[in-house]
Each structure stands twice: as C-alpha cells, then as structure tokens.
Amino acid sequence: MPDLPDLLAAASGLGLGLSLIVAIGSQNAFVLRQGLRRQRVGAVVLVCVLSDVVLIAAGVAGAGAVVRGHPGVLSAVRVAGAAFLAAYGLLAARRALRPQALDAGGGRAPASLGAAVGTALALTWLNPHVYLDTVVLLGSIAQSHPGRQWWFAGGAALGSALWFTALGRGAALLRPLFARPGAWRVLDALIAVVMLALAASLLAA
C-alpha cells in the first residue's frame, strides 16, 4: 500500500504534468479537432498518452542526461518538426479559406486510422519541446523524490491520460457550436496560426 510520501510524489507529478500539457499546442489542437469530428478519437488519445508514458519513463530512467549531451539530435528533430508543423498549418489555412472544404456535420468519410495515428505520432515525436518537458524536465524533477521517482512518473502519466481523454471526449460538448461552417473556419484559422507560429519558433530557437 502506498504511504503518504508516495501519494505526495504522485500528486506532485500529476500537478506538474498537467501544468506542462494543458496549453495551446499542436498536439492539443489536433486532438480537439479529431474530437469535434469524432474521427479516430480513441486511437489518437491512446497514441498521445502512450507516447507521454514512454517519454516520462525514459526521463525518470535517466535519458534526460543523454538528451542534454547530444544537442544535435534535438536540432534535427527541431528542423523536421518545423517542416511538419508548417505543412500542417498551411493545410489548416487552406481549409479555413475554402468553405467547401468545411464539413461541420461530419458528412465526409472519416480519415483513415493510419493517417490519424501517423499525424498524432508526428505531432508528438517531432516536437522537441516534448522531449524538454517530459524527458528532461519531468525526469530531472522526479529525482527530487528519491526512492519515489516512479510514483512521480505515475502521477505525471495519469495527468496526461486525464487531459487527453477529457480533451478528445469532451470536444463533443462543443459540437452544437461547430454545427456552423463559420465556427470551423475560425478553428482552422486558429490552428493554422498556432502551427505556423510553433514552426517559426522552432526554427528561431
């Protein structure tokens, strides 16, 4: 049975994990859009959560030191991630500028499972900020809980699972708002701005 220090370490991981993940970003924007369209939501959420679990575990196991010691790896990921985000942002801008491409009712054929999973993987693993937040930051702070690092990691992983599940499934509550094409235009415009801004920030870093 866990004792109070174990639970405190888990709560610390939960709080820090949520503080890092609950922000406007490429991954969250994609999960929200999939949730609104009810397209492969379970698979996308599962990919995001499992990716976070793997990265958090790697950080706690000591991979953060490896990442810090090989800045060239992060540089390569940064360039690849910027290119992918820019392409995704331009596609979102195209959707926003072309009303015929909007489908608030979800009448179009759902995106393939492979396309949804592939996009979720790319938005996660081609984002160097993910490595800095999970592997380096969470992995380092976990070491401040000696003997309870994995309780901390469990709390952080739980935060990821709660957030992505709430975002993907909770998006259904916004469907009445997105029954109008104009709402999709605004959403896609915001996604385009976020993606392109992130791409620019990666290249400028």
N, C-alpha and C positions, 0 to 999 in steps of 0.2 A: 504494500500500500504506500502511495506517495505521502511524504510528510510535508509540513508547511513550507520549508525551503524549496522543495521540489515544485510545489504549486506556485510559489512566488517566481521561480525561474521561468516556469511555463507562462505565467501571466506576463512577465517582462518580455518574453519572446513574442507573445500574442500582440501586445501593445505596440512594440517596435515594428513588428511585421506589418501590422495594419497601417501604421503611420507612413511606412515606405510605399505601400502598394496602393493606398486609396489616394490616387492623384490622377489628373488627366494625362493620359499617355496613349501610345499606340496600341498596346495590349488591351487596355480597358476599353478604348474606343471600338476595337474590333469585337470584343465580347458583347458590348452593348448593342452593336448593330446586328450581330447574329441573334441575340436575344429578342430584339424587336421583330426580326423576320422569322423567328422560330426555326432557324436553319442550323442543324447540327450543333445545337447548344450544348448538349451533354458531352459530346466529343471535344468541343472547343474548351469547355470548362475543365474537363479532365486533363487535356494536354497542358493547359496553363498551370493547374495545380501540381501535377506530377513533375513538370519542369521546375517549379519552385522548390518542391520537396528535394529533388536531386541536387539543385544548386545550393540550397541551405545545408543539406547533409555534407556536400563537398566542402563548404566553407567551414563547418564545425570540425570536419576531419582534417583540416589544415591546408586545403587547396588555396586559401587566400594568399598564403606566402608565395605559392607558385605563380599566381596571377600577378602579384606585385613584382616578382622577379623577372617577368617576361612581358614588358610593356609592348613589345612588338606584336604580340598576339592580340592585345586589346586594340591596337592600332588597325590591324587587319579587319577585326570584327567591326570597328567603327566605320571604316570605309564601306564595307559590304552592307552594313546596316543602314548607312545613309542612303546608299543607292536604292535599297529595297523600300525604305520609307518614302523617298522621293517619288518612286514609281507608284506606290500605293496612294500617296497624296494626290498625284496627278489624276489617277483613276477616280478618286473621290470627287475632285474638282469637276471632272468630266460629267459625272453623274449629276452633280448639282446644277450644271449649266444646261443639261439636256433633260427637260421634263419627261420626255417619252421614255427615258431610262429609269424613271422612278416608278416604283410599284408599291404603294403604301398598303395595298391589300394583300400582298404576298402571293399574287397570282402566278408569278414566274416559277419555273421549275427550280427547286432548291439547288443550291450549289452542291457539287459533289462532295462526298465525305473527304476524299483525298485533297481537294482544293482547300476545304475549310481547315483541315488538320495541318496541311502544309503552310498555310498562311499563319496560323497560330504558332507553329514552330518557328517560322522565320521571324515573326514579330517578337518572339521571346528570346531566341538564341542569337539573333543578330543585333541585339541591343546591348551595348557594352555597359550601360547603366545597370542592367540586371545583374551583371557579374559584380559590379562595385557594391550594389545594395545587398545582395544575398551572400555571395561567396566571401567578399572582403569585409563589408561592414558587419553583417549579422554573424559571420564566422568569427570575427575578432571580438565582438561584444559577448558572444557565447562563452569565450574563455574567461570572462569576468565572473562566471558562475562555475568555479572549479568543482568537478565531480557531478555537476548537474547541467553540463553543456547540452545533453540530448533532450533534457526537459525543456530547455530554452528553445532548441531547434523544433521540438514538437509543438510548442506554442506558436512559433512563427509559421510553421506549416499549417496549423489549424487556422490561423488568421488568413492565409492565402486561400484555403478551401472555403471558408465562410464568405470572404469577399467575392470571389469569382462566382460562387454559386448564387449569392444574392444578386449580383450584377446581371448574370445571364438569365436567371429565372425571374427576377424582379422586373426585368425590362418589359415583361408582358403587361404590367400595370400601366405602362405608358402607351400601349397600343392605340387607345382611343385618340390620343393626341396625334399619333402618327398615321391616322386614317386619312390625313390630308397630304397631298404631294408636297405642299409648301413646307411642311414640317420636315420631310425627308430632305428637301433642298437645303434647309438650314443645317440639319445634322451633317449631311455630307460636306457642306461648306466648312463647318467647324472641324470635321475630321481631316479635311484637306489642309486646313491651316495648321492643325496640330502636327500632322505628319511631316509637312514641309518644314515647319519650324524646328522639329526634332532633327530632321535630316541636316538642316543648316547648322544646328548647334553641335552635332556630331562632327561635322567637317571642320568647324571652327575650334573644337576643343583641342 
